[in-house]
Amino acid sequence: MSGLRKYHTKSRNGCTNCKSRRVKCNLHYPQCNNCVRRNEYCSFRRFLWCSSSKGRSVEEQVEEHIGFNGYLSQGIIPPSISKRQPSSFPNESVLDTELLCHFISSCASSLALVPNAQFIWESEIPLHRIDSPFLSQAIMALSALHISYLQPPDTLRYDVAARKHFHKATSQFRSVVREITNENCISIFGFSLIVVMFQLRISTDAIAGPLVEDHQCIAGLDVIHALRTAWGLTPSLGPRLMKTRLRGLFSEGRDLDEQGILDLNHQEALSRLEMLNFSTVKSESSQIACVRALSALRYWCAFMGRRVSIWFHVVWWPAAITEDFLQLLRNKEPIALAIYSLWLADMRAMPTKWFTAGWAEGTLALVVDSLELEWRERVERVLIPVS
C-alpha cells in the first residue's frame, strides 16, 4: 500500500554519519551514498597508515581503514589514500619509514592548534607529501624532532635525523618550487607551518645549533623570520587554498575579539614603552620604526593578544613590523628589544604544544638578560602590569 513506511534492516556496520541520522548505510567503500549526496566526510575514507603489528607490508598498512570518531567538522572531505604511497620514494631508509609512520601514528595528532584543523595534519599533509619531496623531508624532520622531545634512549640519533631532513627540506624547496599553483599550494602551506614549528622547538632546544643560514644572535629571531616568511606567502596561497578542502577553516574568519578593548594593564605597559621611545631614542627613523611597531602591537594586544589561539594570532605582529624595526632588533637596540619583550610576554598565552612548550618564557628571559642593567630594569618595570 502506498504511504506505508518502508522498513529496512539496520546496517550495524554503517558509517558514523548514517548511524547518527539513523538511516540505512549502503556500506559502499570508500564513501557511502548518503555521505556523497550530503558532501560529508565518510568514516570509510579514513585509513591507518602505520600499524604497531610487525611483519606487515607497507601496502597492507596503508590499506587498513579505521572508523571515524568526530575527526572532522562537517563539510570538509579529505580524499582517500591511494596505493601509490608504498612506491613513492623507493630509496627511503628504515629510519625514514619509522619517521613517516611516527608522524601518522603520533606526531600528526599533536600539531593542530584548534581541533577543527586536525584533519590538515592527519590527512591532507600526508597525502600531499607523495608528490612533494620537500614536504616529505619536512615531515620526517618534524617527526624526528617529536621523537627526540619524547626522550627515547637514543635521542641524539633523532636530533641528527631532524637536522639532516630539515636541511634537505629547505634545500629542495628552494630548488624545486618556482611558483605557487593550485597543485602545490597545500604542500607549501604545510611546509611553511612545519618550518615555523621546527624553529619554535629548536629555538629553546639546548643541544640544537643554528639551522638557518642567516642565524641571528637575538633569541627567537629565527622564529620571527619564519613567521614573516609564512605570512609573505599568504597573498598567493590564500585564494588557492580557498579552492581546496581547507576552505572551511579560512571561511570561518580570523577569530578576533569583536570589541578590541585594550585592558588597563596593557595600556600602562604600552604607554611606558612609548615614553621610553621618545625619551631615549635619538634617531628619528628609529623612533618612527618603533612607533609603527608599537601601533601594531597595540592593535594586536586589543584584538588578539588576550587569547592567542590560532596561527593568524601568532603570525600577525611579526608580519606587521617593518624591516627597519627588524634591523633594530638585529642591532640589539634596547627599545626594540623592550617592545619585542612585551609581545613575548603575551605569547605565553599561546596553546601549549610540544613545539611551543617553554618557547615564549625562555625567549623572553634570554632577551631581557641580554640587556644592560639599566634597560633590564626598565623592561622589567614595563612588564610588571602584564606579568
N, C-alpha and C positions, 0 to 999 in steps of 0.2 A: 504494500500500500504506500502511496506517496505521502510524504510528510512525516513518516516514521523515521526515527533516528537510526542510522546505520551503525551497528556496534562493530568493534574490531578487537582483536586480541592485543593485549598490552605488549609493547616491544620493550622488554625488560633491559635490553642492551642498547637502547636508543641513546642518542646524543643528549647532552645536558640541556640544551635549549628545548628540545621536544619533551623531555621529562618535565621541565618546569612549566610548560604550557599544557601538559597532559594531552598531547596529540601524538598520533602514531608516527613513528620514525621509520623511514624505509631502509635504514641501516646501510645506505649507499656510501661506500668509501671512495674518495676521501672526504666528501661533503654530502650530507643528506639533502634531499629535495627541498625540505622546508627551509633549511638554512640558506640554500641557493636562492630560493624565492625571496627570503627576507634580507638577503645580503648580510648574513651574520656569520661570525666565526663558529665553525662546527668542531666539536670535540674530536671528530675522526681525523682532523687535519693536523693534530699535534703529534710529534714524534719524539722518541727518546733517542738522542744521538749516541750516547755513551752509556754502557751498562757496566755495573760492578762485576758481573759474571765474566770469568776469564774464558779464553779459548774460542770466543765467537768472532766471526769476521766483522770488519768494519761495516760492510754492506748490511749484515743482519742487524747490527746495532742501529744503523740509520733507519731501517725499515720498521723497527719495533715502535708501535704507537701507544701512547698513554692517554688517559682521559683528561677532560677539560675541567678545571676547578677554579672558576672565577678568574681565569688567566687574563682575559682581555675585556675591555669595555665594548659594548655593542657597536657595531658599525665599522670596526677595524678588522680586516680579514687578512691575516698573513698567508702567504702561499704555502703549499705543501713542499716538502723537501724531496728533490729528485734523487735518482740513483747515481747522478754524476759525482756526488761527493767523494766516494772512495778513491776514484781515479783522478781527481782534480790536480793533486800535487803528488806525483809518484815518488818524488825524492824526499818526502818527509821522513825524518828520523823517528826513532822510538820515542824520544823526548818530545818531539814536535807533536806526535799523536797524543801523548799524555797531556800536553798543554791544551790542545784543542778539546780533548774530552773533558778536562777540568773546567775549561771555560763554559761548556754547555751544561755540565752537571752541577757546577757550584758557583763559579765566578759570575756568570751572566745574571743570575738572580740577585746578586748583591750590588748591582750598578745603578739601577734606576733611582732617581731622587724622589719620584712620586709613583704610586702603584700603577696608574694607568699608562705609564711609559715602559712597563716591564717587558712588553712584547717586543720592543725595539731590540733589546739585548738577547732575549731568549729565542727570537725567531728571525727578525729581519736582518740583523747584522750577521749572524752565522750563515744565512743564505747568500748574502752578497759577497762574502769572503771568497766564495767559489770562483768568481770571475775577477777578483781584485787581490792580487798577491800582496800589495802594500797593506790592505786591511787584514789579510790573514796573518802577516807578520806582526801587526799591531795587536791583534787579538792574542797571539802567543806571548807577546811581551807583557801585556797586562795580566794574562793568566799566570805567567811565571812570577810576576810581582805579587799576585794574590797568594800563591802558594808560599812564597817567601814570607809574606805577612803572617801566615798561619804557623810559621816557625817549625818546619819539619827538621829532622836531624841534619839533612844536607842542604841547609839554607843557602850556602854560598853557591851551590850548583845552580839554583834557580835565580839568584841575583845575577850571575853571569849570563844565564839564558835571557833574562829580561833585558839586559843592556844590549846583548847581541841582536835580539829581534827588534828592539826599538830602533837601533841604528839602521838595520835593514829596512824597516818600515818607512822611516823618513827618507832614506836614500831612494827607495823605489818610488815613493810618492813624488819626489822631485823629478825623477827621470821619466816617469810614466804619464803623470797627469798633466795634460796640456790645457784642458778646459773642463768646465763643469757641464755635464749633459744630463738628460733625463735618465740615462742608463747608469751613470756613476754617482748621481747625487746622494743616494743613501750611503754608499760606500765612503764618500768623502765626509758626509755628516758624521758617520760613526767613527771614522778615523780621527777627525778633529776633536771629538769628545774624548776618545781614548787617550790622545796626546795630553789633553788637559788633566785627565785623571792620573795618568802616569806621572806628570810633572808635580801634581799635588802630593802624590805619595812620596816620590824621591826627594822632594824639597825638604822634608824633615827626616829622611832616612839617613842615619848616621854613617852607614857604610857606602852609600852611593856617591859616586863622584859626579862631576858635571857631565850631563848627557846631551847638552846642546852646544853647538859650536860657539855661539855668541853668549857664553855663560857670563853672568854678572855677579858681582860680589854682594850686592844688596839682597838680603833674604827675600825669597818669594818673587823676585823679578822674573824668573823663568816662567812662573805661573802667569804673571801679568802678560808676558809676551804671548803665551799660548792662548790665553783668553782673548786677547786682542786679535790674534790671527783667526781664531774660530769665528769671532764676530765679523771679521772682514769678509768671510765667505757668505754671510747671510744674504746680501743683495742678489747673488746668483743662485744660492741654494734654496732660499725661501720659496720663490714661485714654482720651482721644480718639485720641491717636497710636498707642496700643496696638491700635486697631482698624484701622489703616492698614497700608500696605506698609512702613512704617518700624518696625513692631513688632519685627522680628528684632533690630534694634540695641538696643532698650531691654530686650529679654528676655535679652540676653547678660550683664546685670549692669553694675555700675559700676566694675569693674576696680580694686579696692582691693588694697593689699598685705595678704595674709591675716594676717601676723604683726603688722603695725603696730608694729614696733620702732623707737624713736627712737634714731638714732645719737648717739654721744658728742658730735660737733661741734654738732649741733642742741640737744642737752641743755644744753651750755655756753652757746650763744647765747641760748636761751630763759631760762635761769637769770639771765643778766646783765640781760635786759630786765625780768624780774620784780623784781629788786633795784632797778633804776632806777625802776620804777613806784612802789614803796613808799618809796623814799628821796627822791624828787624831787617827787612829785605830792601836793599838799596837799588837794585836793578829794576827799571820799570818793566822790562819784558818778563822778568822773573815774577814780579808782582802780578802781572796780568795772567800769566800761566797758572799761578796759584789761585787767583780769583776765579778763574774758569773751573779749576779742579774742585774748589770749594763749592761753587754754584752747583756743579754736577753732583757732588757728594750730598749737599743739602736736599736736592731733589730725590736722590737715591734713598737717603735716610727716611724721608717722608713717605715715599710710596713703596719702597721695597725692603729697606733695612731692618724693619721690625720682624719680618718673617721671611728670611732667605730660604725659599723652598724649591725653586726651580732654577734651571741653568740660566734663564734670562736674568734673574736676580743676581746671580753670581757674576755674569759677564758684563753687566751694564756699566758700572762705574769704570772698570779698566778700559772699556771701549770708548768711554766718553772723555777721558783725559786726553790732552793734546800731546803731540810729540815733544813740544817744549817742556811740558811738565815731566814727561818721561825722562828727558835728558837731565832735568834737575834731580830726579831720583838716582840716575846713574852717577851723577856727580856728588851724591850724598849731601845735597843741600838740606840743612836741618828742617826748614819749614816744610819742604816737600815730604820729608820722612815723617814729620808730625801729622800732616794731612793723611798720608798713607796709613799711619798708625790708627787713626780713628776708623778708617774703613776696615782694617784688620780686626779691630775690637768688635765691630758689628758682625763681621763674618764668622765670629764664633757661634752665631745662631744657625749656621749652615747645617743641613741634615747630617747626622753623624754616620758616615760610611767608612769602610776600612781605608779608603784612599783619601779621606778628608780628616781622619782622626788625628787630632793634635796639630794640624797644619796652621790654623789661624793663631792658636795660642803660642805655638813655638815660633812662628814667623814674627809675631808681634814682639815677643820677648827679645829676639835677636835684633830687630830693628831698633827698639828702644835702647838696648845695651850698646849699640854701635854709636850712639850719640855721645857728645861730650857732656860732662856732668851738668852744666848749666841748662843745656837743651833737654837733657834727660829729665830733669826736674820739671821743666816747663811742660813737656809732653805728659808726664805723669799727672800734673795738675789738670791738663786738658781732659784726660781720660777718666778722672775721678767721677764725674757725673754719670758716665755710661758704664762704669765698671760693675 
